[in-house]
Amino acid sequence: MGVTELCLHMATRAGDGPDAWPRSYACVAEYEAMLDPELARLIAQFGIRRVAFRDLAAEAVPAS
């Protein structure tokens, strides 16, 4: 058992201006993928547990 990080930059639109994501970045597609019911089914099927980093820190075992 271990931890795998999946990092996404989901957004409902690409945005404009100096802080906008590059046009080649698929932030809207990432957002839509995370809402896909098939993804929720696969997460449940494989027993994947979604957690925040703070939750992992609370579960961490101190180094000896």
C-alpha positions in Angstrom: 0.0 0.0 0.0 1.3 3.5 -0.8 0.4 7.0 -1.8 0.1 8.3 -5.3 -0.4 12.0 -6.0 -2.6 13.1 -8.8 -2.1 16.8 -9.4 -4.7 18.6 -11.5 -5.4 22.2 -12.3 -9.1 22.1 -13.0 -10.9 25.1 -14.2 -14.2 25.8 -15.9 -12.5 28.1 -18.5 -8.9 28.8 -19.6 -9.1 32.4 -18.6 -7.4 35.5 -20.0 -4.6 37.9 -19.0 -1.1 37.4 -17.6 -2.2 34.6 -15.2 -4.0 32.5 -17.7 -3.0 28.9 -18.4 -1.3 28.3 -21.7 -3.8 27.5 -24.5 -2.3 24.0 -24.8 -3.2 23.2 -21.2 -6.4 21.2 -20.9 -7.7 22.6 -17.6 -11.3 22.4 -18.7 -10.9 18.8 -19.8 -9.5 17.9 -16.4 -12.5 19.5 -14.7 -14.9 17.6 -16.9 -13.0 14.3 -16.4 -13.3 14.7 -12.6 -17.1 15.0 -13.0 -17.4 11.9 -15.1 -19.5 9.2 -13.4 -17.2 6.5 -14.9 -14.3 7.9 -13.0 -16.3 7.7 -9.7 -17.1 4.1 -10.6 -13.5 3.2 -11.2 -12.3 4.9 -8.0 -14.8 2.8 -6.1 -14.0 -0.4 -8.0 -10.3 -0.2 -7.3 -10.8 0.9 -3.6 -9.0 4.2 -4.2 -9.3 6.5 -1.2 -9.2 10.2 -2.0 -7.6 12.3 0.7 -6.2 15.8 1.3 -2.5 16.2 2.2 -3.5 17.3 5.7 -5.3 13.9 6.2 -2.1 12.1 5.2 0.0 14.1 7.6 -2.4 13.2 10.4 -2.1 9.5 9.6 1.7 9.6 9.2 3.7 7.4 11.6 6.6 9.4 13.1 10.1 8.3 12.0 12.0 6.2 14.6 
